Structure formats: structure tokens, C-alpha cells
């Protein structure tokens, strides 16, 4: 499962460094090129919705189907002769991505109990490790085609290594265990805004840095540094998760990320600032998933809703940034992402207050 997390992380991280080449190869603008990210995350939402509705498949079957879609989609992006084919392939890759991400996270959340926050951060760190390799592979090979093929191959290897997956379906959660709608809505807002921030930086950092005077290869390498910092943040969060509550860890991480994005407005500081932001963002999503598992144990429908909404952030924000770049300049990138990060922090604090145990009255 850890290798599979690395494979999907690698594939996701390829889109950002590939955007400049895609724009040149297919003659699309900033907003148009961002559609490849929207197609991916739209596919991910579709895959997660399918996972939430279909209760009759075992984990082993889910992941076999998902890897098949990953391979087909990655190969399609690498070999596409036209822009429409790129978008269709990215959508199919996204469906497989969505199934993989929700299935392996649920397996970890259900299987590790009180250690779920720490283990989900480890899983997220492996995802981040793969994401580090993506931009580096683009920089090393001079294009996106070979790295997409390598990501597909890694996913196949990971599935071959996963021999102990459950062969039977998990029992459905009882109806009375469904969490309040307000709680689900809070996690929807938190995760959708967070993925918007993560994908917004991953997809547009290269463009932002190049506009600030960084060379093409260096900008791709700094994007890899962002994903490396995201990975390091999740590794650092493992001991913290054993000592801090999930709400406190998520809120503190988002506050530090907002500070990093504020510094990213200064061109000379931007490369390091984006890296700091990645370090701070690292624990947020895995910690939010562990928090969700605590607040809504076994609620498959709620889990699917939150995961699907999380990918909605990845659909919307990259396109919004692309449109703003088209009508303005790449200088809008850090400002837009900072606004979303602050909204995510506000959602986290509101959810923390909603789920806080009541304070007993003094006699």
C-alpha cells in the first residue's frame, strides 16, 4: 500500500511541471491547460462516488480495477496526439486515482485504531515521496511522457506486492452510526479547501516561479522541493500525532502554511516560501482523515462524500488560477492560494468548535 501511495503521488505531481510543455504542444492557454487538472480531479470524484455506492467489491478487486485505469490513463496522457485525448486520459487516470486514494486511506484508518493519525501521515508521506520524484523526472527527462509511463509501471509493481489485501467486503456501517450533517459539511469544507491549496501550489508553482525569474529546470526542481517538504511534514507529524489532538495539529499546520504563502509574494523568497508551505501543509489531509474516522467511525457514505468533495477543490482552484493568470499575470497565484488557505483554516476552527466536548458547568 505504501508503494501504491507513492505511485499515485508521482502521477499527480506530473501535471504541474507538464503544463508549460502541454501549452506549447497543444496550443492552449493558462485556463485551458488547467483543464487537465480539472479532468483528473473530476475523474477522481467519479471514482470516489463509485466506491461509495458500490458496496459489493473487496479491497483487492477495487485496487486491481483502479490500477488498470491508472495504467490506461497515464499511457493515454503520454501518447495523446490531441488535447481532447489528453483530457479523456486524465479523466480515466483520475478515476483510478480516486479509488486508490479512498480505499487505501480507509484501510489504514480502519486498521490502526488509535494509531490511525500517525499511520495515515506515514501513508501520506509515501504519497509525497512519489510526488517528489515526479517533477524531478520531468526535469531529468526533459518532458512529461516518460515519467507518466514510469508512474504507470510503478503502480503495477505496487499491486503485485500487495498480496495480503482483504478478499471479502467490509460489513456496512449501521444506519444509526451516521454523523450529523453539520459535521460532514465541516469536513467537506475543510478537505475541499485543503486539496484546492495543495493542488493549486503543485499545479502552478512552476509557472509562478518562472514568472519571478527562476529558470525552467530550477522551477521544476523547486516544485519537487515543495512535494519533498510536504512529505517531510507528514513524517514530522508522526510523533506529533501521538501527542497532539487531530484538530490542534490541523489548525496549527494551516496557520503556518498561510505564513509561508504570505512570504511567497516576494519573488526572491518565493522558492523557499513555497517549500515552507509544503512542510506546513503535510500533516493536514492525513490528520483530517483520522479526525473524520474518530468523528464518524465506519460511515462509508460520509467518507465517500468527504473524499469526493476534497477532489472538488482540485477541480475548481487550478482552473480559477488559470483564468486569473490569463486576465492578469502569474502574480495572482500566491494571493489566490493564500485566500483559500485562510478559508480552510477558518473551516477547521469552526469544525473544532462544533466537535469540542461541552464544558461542564461549575456547581
Secondary structure as UniProt FT lines:
FT   HELIX           2..26
FT   HELIX           30..33
FT   HELIX           35..53
FT   HELIX           59..79
FT   HELIX           83..111
FT   HELIX           113..115
FT   HELIX           116..141
FT   HELIX           145..161
FT   HELIX           175..177
FT   HELIX           181..211
FT   TURN            212..213
FT   HELIX           216..241
FT   TURN            242..243
FT   HELIX           246..263
FT   TURN            264..265
FT   HELIX           267..295
FT   TURN            297..298
FT   HELIX           300..327
FT   TURN            330..331
FT   HELIX           332..355
//
